[in-house]
Amino acid sequence: MESLKPKIAIIGAGNVGSTFAFSLMISGLAREIVLIDRNELLAKGECMDLNHGLSLAHPTKIYASGFESCEDADIVVITAGVNRKPNQSRIDLTKENVSVFKDIIPSILKYAGNPILLVVTNPVDILTYMTLKISGLSSNRVIGSGTVLDTARLKYMISEYCKVDPGNIHAYIIGEHGETELPVWSNATIGGMAIEKYCSVYTQLKDAKNELSEIFEKVKDSAHQIIEAKGATNYSIALALVKITRSIVRNENSILPVSTLITDYYGISDVCISIPSRVNMNGVDQYLKLDLSDQEQELFKHSADSLKKIIKTIDI
Ligand code: NAD
C-alpha cells in the first residue's frame, strides 16, 4: 500500500509551504515530500527539522531539491511568491507574482508529467487562472485553495456563536478569496435547519441576519488581524491544504469551495473563482450550480467582474 501514496512537491518553503509540509508529514498522506525554494538554505533547513521528527510520525521521504524533483510528482502545491509590500497596489502585487509564476510553471512542467497543480499564492484566483493558461493543463487539474480557508473560519466563528459543532454547519463563502467574497446564507444550514431559523429558535440572537453579517465581516478581517499580530497566517491554511490534498489522494469526493474555472455560471465564464466543487483523484470534476438569491447572484457577479478586470491588465 505504501507505494500507492503520492509524491507531493511544494514550491515555496516559507511560512505556508513549510507548515503545510509539517501538517502533511503528520497526516501520513504522502510517500515523498519535496520542498523547492529559491532560498535553498531555507528549504534544506526546514527539511532537516522535519526529518528529525520522522521517527515520531509516518515514514515519508522528505528532502529539499530543485525543480528536477518535480519528476513523478502527483500533486504540486505552489506557495512561492512575494508578499504585498506596504503601499503596494493589488495590481502591482499581481504583476510581480504573475512574473514569478511565468518562471515557476514551465519549470514544474519541464519535469512533472501530468500533475495536479494546487495554487495557494495570492491573489490566488488570478494566479490559478494564470497557471491554467501558462500550463495548458486541463482545467480540472488546476485548483486554487480559494475560499476553503475563509469557509473554515466562517464555520468556526458560527460554531462559537451558536455553540454547535462546526461539523454540523453547512455554510460556504464563495467568490474571490479576498475583498469581494460573499457568504451564501440562502443555502446555509445547521443540523439540516436553515441557519437564520436555527439562530432565531435556538440562540439568544435578536437579529440573526445582522449578527450573521457581523460574523462574516469578522471572518473577512481575520487574515489582516493575524498578520498584524504574528506576520503571516500558516496553520489554518496548511490544514485547508491537507483537506484538499486528502480529498485528491483518497478520492474522497469532498465538496470544497476551491477556485476553479467556471463556464456559464449565472452567465459568467472564463474566470477562476470559488464555488463548492467536488474534489477527487481527477482534481475538480464538478462544480455545483447553487440556487443563489438575487442579491447573492449580484454579489457573485461583482466578485467575478473584479477578478476579470485585473486579469485584463495582465499579459499572459
Ligand atoms: P513567505 O514569504 O514566507 O514564503 C514564500 C517563499 O517563496 C519564500 O521562501 C521565497 O523564497 C519563495 N519564492 C519566491 N519566489 C520563488 C521562486 N521563483 N521559486 C522558488 N521559490 C520562490 O510567504 P508565505 O507566508 O509562506 O505565503 C506564501 C503565499 O501564500 C503568499 O502569496 C500568501 O499571500 C499566500 N497565502 C495564501 C492563502 C490562501 O488562503 N490562499 C493563505 C495564506 C497565505
Residues whose N, C-alpha, C, O or C-beta is under 5 A from the ligand:
A	BS01	NAD	G12 A13 G14 N15 V16 G17 I36 D37 R38 N39 T79 A80 G81 V82 V100 V120 T121 N122 V124 S145 G146 L149 A232 T233 I237
